[in-house]
């Protein structure tokens, strides 16, 4: 079982000879394609968490300063592996630049995170902040303050935030919690299924495979006893040339499917089901 083999299988199932060109910005999954968290055998639970700002005012107070156009968020609800994270906002205007900063909790100093150019009015706009949130959670920084600055792309003037946004921005975070079956040791003896997780982020495909974050392809390993295998014994008894009968080997006997959301282009985002990608059980054949 290799990652390259799994990559080829995914491409073949999607009818592609190679992965799409890399996207400058990871596309957002349309709301029509989103689904509730789903349990996956030999996998885990993919959960979408929405984190709203904790204060109603559009400012943050630190010991050293009052920061306008600022929002505070609690990250206590994030206790699993972070797959992706974004800050989402609804804009009334187009032709603007949205710039986000991390605010220092003591002095109110600003640290640049990212920016987004908005050229048309959409239902929702988002900026990927996965690496930032992963770093905050890793450092156990439970409370974070974010400042948003909006600049008119034509005049280059800073505009009032409440004139542009319909509501305060929120975080959308995808987390993955593996099942205990996938992480614990197996008591299986003989022909056994072995969990093998393909992580789309690690192989550099998370920019176009938007969901799931990965999947358990799994493989079969172990020995098969000739004496205990009934099919082998029946074939052996009925065959005139027993040397022509291959010895039983440990192989998958049942496969599962995967539901994927893929972006072939920034505007061509589709949901598809790929069959035969996950080995779910093994037998001696």
C-alpha atoms as a printed R data frame, in Angstrom:
    type eleno elety resid chain resno       x       y       z
1   ATOM     1    CA   UNK     A     1   0.000   0.000   0.000
2   ATOM     2    CA   UNK     A     2   1.520   3.317  -1.094
3   ATOM     3    CA   UNK     A     3   0.294   6.904  -1.218
4   ATOM     4    CA   UNK     A     4   1.209   7.132  -4.915
5   ATOM     5    CA   UNK     A     5  -1.052   4.182  -5.663
6   ATOM     6    CA   UNK     A     6  -3.925   5.839  -3.826
7   ATOM     7    CA   UNK     A     7  -3.320   9.089  -5.707
8   ATOM     8    CA   UNK     A     8  -3.539   7.238  -9.026
9   ATOM     9    CA   UNK     A     9  -6.761   5.527  -7.943
10  ATOM    10    CA   UNK     A    10  -8.365   8.851  -6.990
11  ATOM    11    CA   UNK     A    11  -7.366  10.447 -10.304
12  ATOM    12    CA   UNK     A    12  -8.599   7.441 -12.310
13  ATOM    13    CA   UNK     A    13 -11.932   7.427 -10.465
14  ATOM    14    CA   UNK     A    14 -12.390  11.136 -11.258
15  ATOM    15    CA   UNK     A    15 -11.402  10.626 -14.890
16  ATOM    16    CA   UNK     A    16  -8.296  12.793 -14.542
17  ATOM    17    CA   UNK     A    17  -4.809  12.161 -15.866
18  ATOM    18    CA   UNK     A    18  -3.275  14.568 -13.348
19  ATOM    19    CA   UNK     A    19  -4.368  16.819 -10.531
20  ATOM    20    CA   UNK     A    20  -5.799  20.264 -11.423
21  ATOM    21    CA   UNK     A    21  -3.392  23.228 -11.431
22  ATOM    22    CA   UNK     A    22  -2.687  24.565  -7.945
23  ATOM    23    CA   UNK     A    23  -5.106  27.227  -6.760
24  ATOM    24    CA   UNK     A    24  -3.796  30.541  -5.459
25  ATOM    25    CA   UNK     A    25  -6.609  30.507  -2.895
26  ATOM    26    CA   UNK     A    26  -8.411  27.399  -1.658
27  ATOM    27    CA   UNK     A    27 -12.008  27.456  -2.982
28  ATOM    28    CA   UNK     A    28 -14.848  27.566  -0.469
29  ATOM    29    CA   UNK     A    29 -17.335  24.702  -0.415
30  ATOM    30    CA   UNK     A    30 -20.745  25.973  -1.592
31  ATOM    31    CA   UNK     A    31 -23.425  25.738   1.090
32  ATOM    32    CA   UNK     A    32 -25.498  23.519  -1.208
33  ATOM    33    CA   UNK     A    33 -22.773  20.849  -1.048
34  ATOM    34    CA   UNK     A    34 -22.143  20.969   2.683
35  ATOM    35    CA   UNK     A    35 -23.356  18.179   4.930
36  ATOM    36    CA   UNK     A    36 -23.555  17.326   8.618
37  ATOM    37    CA   UNK     A    37 -20.679  15.492  10.368
38  ATOM    38    CA   UNK     A    38 -20.505  11.871   9.279
39  ATOM    39    CA   UNK     A    39 -19.074   8.784  10.954
40  ATOM    40    CA   UNK     A    40 -16.713   6.741   8.811
41  ATOM    41    CA   UNK     A    41 -15.790   3.138   9.631
42  ATOM    42    CA   UNK     A    42 -12.045   2.808  10.283
43  ATOM    43    CA   UNK     A    43 -11.933   6.571   9.980
44  ATOM    44    CA   UNK     A    44 -13.330   9.186  12.284
45  ATOM    45    CA   UNK     A    45 -15.661  12.126  12.564
46  ATOM    46    CA   UNK     A    46 -15.331  15.265  10.465
47  ATOM    47    CA   UNK     A    47 -16.971  18.143  12.316
48  ATOM    48    CA   UNK     A    48 -17.693  21.714  11.255
49  ATOM    49    CA   UNK     A    49 -17.541  24.249  14.094
50  ATOM    50    CA   UNK     A    50 -18.816  27.816  13.887
51  ATOM    51    CA   UNK     A    51 -17.242  30.245  16.366
52  ATOM    52    CA   UNK     A    52 -18.999  33.577  16.786
53  ATOM    53    CA   UNK     A    53 -17.312  36.609  18.401
54  ATOM    54    CA   UNK     A    54 -17.890  36.762  22.148
55  ATOM    55    CA   UNK     A    55 -18.664  40.479  22.362
56  ATOM    56    CA   UNK     A    56 -21.396  42.548  20.765
57  ATOM    57    CA   UNK     A    57 -19.274  45.678  20.323
58  ATOM    58    CA   UNK     A    58 -17.007  46.126  17.318
59  ATOM    59    CA   UNK     A    59 -13.932  46.888  19.423
60  ATOM    60    CA   UNK     A    60 -11.473  45.128  21.737
61  ATOM    61    CA   UNK     A    61 -10.002  46.400  24.991
62  ATOM    62    CA   UNK     A    62  -6.454  45.523  26.069
63  ATOM    63    CA   UNK     A    63  -4.415  46.889  29.013
64  ATOM    64    CA   UNK     A    64  -2.526  49.065  26.558
65  ATOM    65    CA   UNK     A    65  -5.124  50.193  24.033
66  ATOM    66    CA   UNK     A    66  -8.664  50.126  22.689
67  ATOM    67    CA   UNK     A    67  -8.642  48.585  19.214
68  ATOM    68    CA   UNK     A    68 -11.495  49.509  16.877
69  ATOM    69    CA   UNK     A    69 -12.975  47.148  14.262
70  ATOM    70    CA   UNK     A    70 -11.802  44.267  16.430
71  ATOM    71    CA   UNK     A    71 -13.468  41.021  17.523
72  ATOM    72    CA   UNK     A    72 -12.688  38.439  20.219
73  ATOM    73    CA   UNK     A    73 -13.077  34.680  19.816
74  ATOM    74    CA   UNK     A    74 -12.852  31.756  22.245
75  ATOM    75    CA   UNK     A    75 -11.196  28.632  20.818
76  ATOM    76    CA   UNK     A    76 -12.146  26.263  23.657
77  ATOM    77    CA   UNK     A    77 -14.424  24.219  21.401
78  ATOM    78    CA   UNK     A    78 -11.471  23.114  19.252
79  ATOM    79    CA   UNK     A    79 -10.112  19.895  20.760
80  ATOM    80    CA   UNK     A    80  -9.417  17.760  17.672
81  ATOM    81    CA   UNK     A    81  -7.073  17.898  14.699
82  ATOM    82    CA   UNK     A    82  -7.701  21.064  12.666
83  ATOM    83    CA   UNK     A    83  -8.271  20.315   8.995
84  ATOM    84    CA   UNK     A    84  -9.105  23.817   7.807
85  ATOM    85    CA   UNK     A    85 -10.169  27.141   9.245
86  ATOM    86    CA   UNK     A    86 -11.381  30.401   7.783
87  ATOM    87    CA   UNK     A    87 -12.797  33.731   8.855
88  ATOM    88    CA   UNK     A    88 -16.121  34.339   7.094
89  ATOM    89    CA   UNK     A    89 -17.866  37.647   6.503
90  ATOM    90    CA   UNK     A    90 -20.714  39.028   4.438
91  ATOM    91    CA   UNK     A    91 -19.906  42.189   2.498
92  ATOM    92    CA   UNK     A    92 -22.307  44.806   1.157
93  ATOM    93    CA   UNK     A    93 -19.721  46.202  -1.261
94  ATOM    94    CA   UNK     A    94 -17.281  45.148  -3.951
95  ATOM    95    CA   UNK     A    95 -13.910  46.485  -5.093
96  ATOM    96    CA   UNK     A    96 -12.480  46.427  -1.600
97  ATOM    97    CA   UNK     A    97  -9.459  44.908   0.126
98  ATOM    98    CA   UNK     A    98 -10.064  43.123   3.426
99  ATOM    99    CA   UNK     A    99  -7.003  42.913   5.667
100 ATOM   100    CA   UNK     A   100  -6.950  40.899   8.896
101 ATOM   101    CA   UNK     A   101  -4.554  41.275  11.811
102 ATOM   102    CA   UNK     A   102  -3.883  39.388  15.023
103 ATOM   103    CA   UNK     A   103  -4.109  41.739  18.018
104 ATOM   104    CA   UNK     A   104  -1.660  41.456  20.908
105 ATOM   105    CA   UNK     A   105  -3.649  40.867  24.119
106 ATOM   106    CA   UNK     A   106  -1.457  43.133  26.263
107 ATOM   107    CA   UNK     A   107  -0.456  46.094  24.132
108 ATOM   108    CA   UNK     A   108  -2.880  45.989  21.198
109 ATOM   109    CA   UNK     A   109  -0.068  45.694  18.636
110 ATOM   110    CA   UNK     A   110  -1.098  44.339  15.228
111 ATOM   111    CA   UNK     A   111   0.421  41.402  13.375
112 ATOM   112    CA   UNK     A   112  -0.567  40.949   9.731
113 ATOM   113    CA   UNK     A   113  -2.260  37.637   8.863
114 ATOM   114    CA   UNK     A   114  -3.665  37.897   5.332
115 ATOM   115    CA   UNK     A   115  -5.765  39.944   2.915
116 ATOM   116    CA   UNK     A   116  -8.534  39.302   0.391
117 ATOM   117    CA   UNK     A   117  -9.511  41.292  -2.684
118 ATOM   118    CA   UNK     A   118 -13.292  41.397  -3.203
119 ATOM   119    CA   UNK     A   119 -14.303  42.335  -6.739
120 ATOM   120    CA   UNK     A   120 -17.940  41.235  -6.609
121 ATOM   121    CA   UNK     A   121 -20.632  40.891  -3.967
122 ATOM   122    CA   UNK     A   122 -21.059  37.265  -2.862
123 ATOM   123    CA   UNK     A   123 -23.199  35.620  -0.200
124 ATOM   124    CA   UNK     A   124 -20.101  34.887   1.877
125 ATOM   125    CA   UNK     A   125 -16.420  35.690   1.614
126 ATOM   126    CA   UNK     A   126 -13.692  33.913   3.531
127 ATOM   127    CA   UNK     A   127  -9.986  34.091   4.240
128 ATOM   128    CA   UNK     A   128  -8.087  30.913   5.073
129 ATOM   129    CA   UNK     A   129  -6.511  31.162   8.533
130 ATOM   130    CA   UNK     A   130  -5.774  27.460   9.070
131 ATOM   131    CA   UNK     A   131  -2.095  27.902   9.917
132 ATOM   132    CA   UNK     A   132  -2.855  30.759  12.323
133 ATOM   133    CA   UNK     A   133  -5.515  28.850  14.271
134 ATOM   134    CA   UNK     A   134  -3.377  25.707  14.339
135 ATOM   135    CA   UNK     A   135  -0.586  27.761  15.890
136 ATOM   136    CA   UNK     A   136  -2.895  29.388  18.452
137 ATOM   137    CA   UNK     A   137  -4.383  26.073  19.546
138 ATOM   138    CA   UNK     A   138  -0.934  24.476  19.723
139 ATOM   139    CA   UNK     A   139   0.236  27.313  21.994
140 ATOM   140    CA   UNK     A   140  -3.014  26.993  23.983
141 ATOM   141    CA   UNK     A   141  -3.992  30.561  23.251
142 ATOM   142    CA   UNK     A   142  -7.697  30.161  24.008
143 ATOM   143    CA   UNK     A   143  -8.763  33.775  23.459
144 ATOM   144    CA   UNK     A   144  -7.818  35.604  20.261
145 ATOM   145    CA   UNK     A   145  -8.539  39.096  19.022
146 ATOM   146    CA   UNK     A   146  -8.777  39.862  15.316
147 ATOM   147    CA   UNK     A   147  -8.814  43.318  13.734
148 ATOM   148    CA   UNK     A   148 -10.287  43.811  10.280
149 ATOM   149    CA   UNK     A   149  -9.369  46.720   8.042
150 ATOM   150    CA   UNK     A   150 -11.164  47.455   4.776
151 ATOM   151    CA   UNK     A   151  -9.624  49.592   2.056
152 ATOM   152    CA   UNK     A   152 -11.397  50.927  -1.037
153 ATOM   153    CA   UNK     A   153  -9.526  49.403  -3.987
154 ATOM   154    CA   UNK     A   154 -10.086  52.521  -6.127
155 ATOM   155    CA   UNK     A   155  -9.404  55.396  -3.726
156 ATOM   156    CA   UNK     A   156  -7.160  53.378  -1.347
157 ATOM   157    CA   UNK     A   157  -8.964  54.999   1.569
158 ATOM   158    CA   UNK     A   158  -9.798  53.045   4.726
159 ATOM   159    CA   UNK     A   159 -13.580  52.729   5.023
160 ATOM   160    CA   UNK     A   160 -15.826  52.227   8.032
161 ATOM   161    CA   UNK     A   161 -16.234  48.531   8.776
162 ATOM   162    CA   UNK     A   162 -19.914  48.709   9.747
163 ATOM   163    CA   UNK     A   163 -20.711  50.378   6.426
164 ATOM   164    CA   UNK     A   164 -19.329  47.334   4.599
165 ATOM   165    CA   UNK     A   165 -20.126  44.254   6.699
166 ATOM   166    CA   UNK     A   166 -23.662  43.083   7.381
167 ATOM   167    CA   UNK     A   167 -22.624  41.412  10.642
168 ATOM   168    CA   UNK     A   168 -19.496  40.584  12.657
169 ATOM   169    CA   UNK     A   169 -17.316  37.916  11.021
170 ATOM   170    CA   UNK     A   170 -17.179  34.389  12.408
171 ATOM   171    CA   UNK     A   171 -14.765  31.458  12.261
172 ATOM   172    CA   UNK     A   172 -15.588  28.237  10.430
173 ATOM   173    CA   UNK     A   173 -13.331  25.398  11.543
174 ATOM   174    CA   UNK     A   174 -13.237  21.798  10.304
175 ATOM   175    CA   UNK     A   175 -11.822  19.266  12.758
176 ATOM   176    CA   UNK     A   176 -11.180  15.546  12.485
177 ATOM   177    CA   UNK     A   177 -11.422  13.118  15.399
178 ATOM   178    CA   UNK     A   178 -10.141   9.605  14.530
179 ATOM   179    CA   UNK     A   179 -12.129   6.622  15.723
180 ATOM   180    CA   UNK     A   180 -10.488   4.435  18.349
181 ATOM   181    CA   UNK     A   181 -10.519   1.587  15.821
182 ATOM   182    CA   UNK     A   182  -8.095   3.496  13.629
183 ATOM   183    CA   UNK     A   183  -5.649   4.460  16.345
184 ATOM   184    CA   UNK     A   184  -5.701   1.540  18.729
185 ATOM   185    CA   UNK     A   185  -3.853  -1.743  18.457
186 ATOM   186    CA   UNK     A   186  -5.711  -4.651  16.898
187 ATOM   187    CA   UNK     A   187  -6.084  -8.059  18.528
188 ATOM   188    CA   UNK     A   188  -6.560  -9.683  15.136
189 ATOM   189    CA   UNK     A   189  -4.518 -12.813  14.435
190 ATOM   190    CA   UNK     A   190  -3.955 -14.189  10.943
191 ATOM   191    CA   UNK     A   191  -5.485 -12.274   8.026
192 ATOM   192    CA   UNK     A   192  -6.212  -8.775   9.320
193 ATOM   193    CA   UNK     A   193  -7.142  -5.335   8.063
194 ATOM   194    CA   UNK     A   194  -4.512  -2.670   8.766
195 ATOM   195    CA   UNK     A   195  -5.609   1.007   8.944
196 ATOM   196    CA   UNK     A   196  -3.790   3.200   6.401
197 ATOM   197    CA   UNK     A   197  -4.734   6.872   6.385
198 ATOM   198    CA   UNK     A   198  -4.232   9.049   3.308
199 ATOM   199    CA   UNK     A   199  -4.038  12.694   4.446
200 ATOM   200    CA   UNK     A   200  -4.781  15.094   1.570
201 ATOM   201    CA   UNK     A   201  -2.985  17.940   3.339
202 ATOM   202    CA   UNK     A   202   0.216  15.938   3.709
203 ATOM   203    CA   UNK     A   203   0.258  14.974   0.023
204 ATOM   204    CA   UNK     A   204  -0.498  18.544  -1.075
205 ATOM   205    CA   UNK     A   205  -3.979  17.904  -2.451
206 ATOM   206    CA   UNK     A   206  -6.115  19.755   0.114
207 ATOM   207    CA   UNK     A   207  -6.306  22.801  -2.168
208 ATOM   208    CA   UNK     A   208  -8.549  20.968  -4.642
209 ATOM   209    CA   UNK     A   209  -9.975  18.054  -2.608
210 ATOM   210    CA   UNK     A   210 -12.062  20.164  -0.243
211 ATOM   211    CA   UNK     A   211 -13.683  17.322   1.687
212 ATOM   212    CA   UNK     A   212 -12.947  14.981   3.384
213 ATOM   213    CA   UNK     A   213  -9.518  15.845   4.861
214 ATOM   214    CA   UNK     A   214  -8.410  12.318   4.047
215 ATOM   215    CA   UNK     A   215  -9.610   8.740   4.174
216 ATOM   216    CA   UNK     A   216  -8.658   5.324   5.478
217 ATOM   217    CA   UNK     A   217  -7.701   3.269   2.435
218 ATOM   218    CA   UNK     A   218  -6.556   0.344   4.641
219 ATOM   219    CA   UNK     A   219  -4.878  -2.826   3.456
220 ATOM   220    CA   UNK     A   220  -4.802  -6.504   4.352
221 ATOM   221    CA   UNK     A   221  -1.893  -8.291   5.938
222 ATOM   222    CA   UNK     A   222  -1.239 -11.573   7.660
223 ATOM   223    CA   UNK     A   223  -0.983 -15.279   7.056
224 ATOM   224    CA   UNK     A   224  -3.565 -17.715   5.763
225 ATOM   225    CA   UNK     A   225  -3.600 -21.292   7.004
226 ATOM   226    CA   UNK     A   226  -4.115 -23.836   4.228
227 ATOM   227    CA   UNK     A   227  -5.583 -26.364   6.633
228 ATOM   228    CA   UNK     A   228  -8.225 -23.999   8.001
229 ATOM   229    CA   UNK     A   229  -9.389 -22.518   4.688
230 ATOM   230    CA   UNK     A   230 -12.447 -24.507   3.538
231 ATOM   231    CA   UNK     A   231 -12.443 -23.189  -0.039
232 ATOM   232    CA   UNK     A   232  -8.811 -24.117  -0.469
233 ATOM   233    CA   UNK     A   233  -9.406 -27.633   0.859
234 ATOM   234    CA   UNK     A   234 -12.407 -28.171  -1.469
235 ATOM   235    CA   UNK     A   235 -10.439 -26.991  -4.500
236 ATOM   236    CA   UNK     A   236  -7.563 -29.212  -3.489
237 ATOM   237    CA   UNK     A   237  -9.769 -32.297  -3.194
238 ATOM   238    CA   UNK     A   238 -11.505 -31.710  -6.534
239 ATOM   239    CA   UNK     A   239  -8.365 -30.886  -8.512
240 ATOM   240    CA   UNK     A   240  -6.346 -33.473 -10.376
241 ATOM   241    CA   UNK     A   241  -3.231 -31.302 -10.319
242 ATOM   242    CA   UNK     A   242  -2.945 -29.815  -6.852
243 ATOM   243    CA   UNK     A   243   0.230 -27.946  -7.764
244 ATOM   244    CA   UNK     A   244  -1.840 -25.643  -9.987
245 ATOM   245    CA   UNK     A   245  -3.936 -24.399  -7.076
246 ATOM   246    CA   UNK     A   246  -2.571 -21.117  -5.705
247 ATOM   247    CA   UNK     A   247  -2.212 -20.928  -1.968
248 ATOM   248    CA   UNK     A   248  -4.720 -18.647  -0.234
249 ATOM   249    CA   UNK     A   249  -3.600 -15.076   0.361
250 ATOM   250    CA   UNK     A   250  -4.903 -12.331   2.613
251 ATOM   251    CA   UNK     A   251  -6.842  -9.805   0.514
252 ATOM   252    CA   UNK     A   252  -9.791  -7.388   0.807
253 ATOM   253    CA   UNK     A   253 -13.209  -8.983   0.374
254 ATOM   254    CA   UNK     A   254 -15.340  -5.885   0.951
255 ATOM   255    CA   UNK     A   255 -14.789  -2.292  -0.128
256 ATOM   256    CA   UNK     A   256 -16.412   0.976   0.868
257 ATOM   257    CA   UNK     A   257 -16.987   4.223  -1.002
258 ATOM   258    CA   UNK     A   258 -15.907   7.805  -0.309
259 ATOM   259    CA   UNK     A   259 -17.938  10.980  -0.790
260 ATOM   260    CA   UNK     A   260 -15.646  13.749  -1.998
261 ATOM   261    CA   UNK     A   261 -16.057  17.429  -2.782
262 ATOM   262    CA   UNK     A   262 -13.477  18.404  -5.391
263 ATOM   263    CA   UNK     A   263 -12.637  21.671  -7.134
264 ATOM   264    CA   UNK     A   264 -11.573  21.093 -10.729
265 ATOM   265    CA   UNK     A   265 -11.494  24.871 -11.242
266 ATOM   266    CA   UNK     A   266 -12.386  27.709  -8.838
267 ATOM   267    CA   UNK     A   267 -15.886  27.743 -10.376
268 ATOM   268    CA   UNK     A   268 -16.276  23.996 -11.012
269 ATOM   269    CA   UNK     A   269 -16.837  22.466  -7.568
270 ATOM   270    CA   UNK     A   270 -18.645  19.154  -7.457
271 ATOM   271    CA   UNK     A   271 -19.574  16.375  -5.060
272 ATOM   272    CA   UNK     A   272 -18.866  12.828  -6.186
273 ATOM   273    CA   UNK     A   273 -18.897   9.321  -4.739
274 ATOM   274    CA   UNK     A   274 -15.908   7.099  -5.463
275 ATOM   275    CA   UNK     A   275 -16.453   3.381  -5.009
276 ATOM   276    CA   UNK     A   276 -13.920   0.721  -4.104
277 ATOM   277    CA   UNK     A   277 -11.412   3.037  -2.437
278 ATOM   278    CA   UNK     A   278 -11.538   1.727   1.143
279 ATOM   279    CA   UNK     A   279 -10.864  -1.837   2.206
280 ATOM   280    CA   UNK     A   280 -13.322  -2.624   5.002
281 ATOM   281    CA   UNK     A   281 -12.618  -6.295   5.677
282 ATOM   282    CA   UNK     A   282 -10.207  -9.051   4.673
283 ATOM   283    CA   UNK     A   283 -10.313 -12.768   4.046
284 ATOM   284    CA   UNK     A   284  -8.105 -15.548   2.746
285 ATOM   285    CA   UNK     A   285  -8.804 -16.090  -0.949
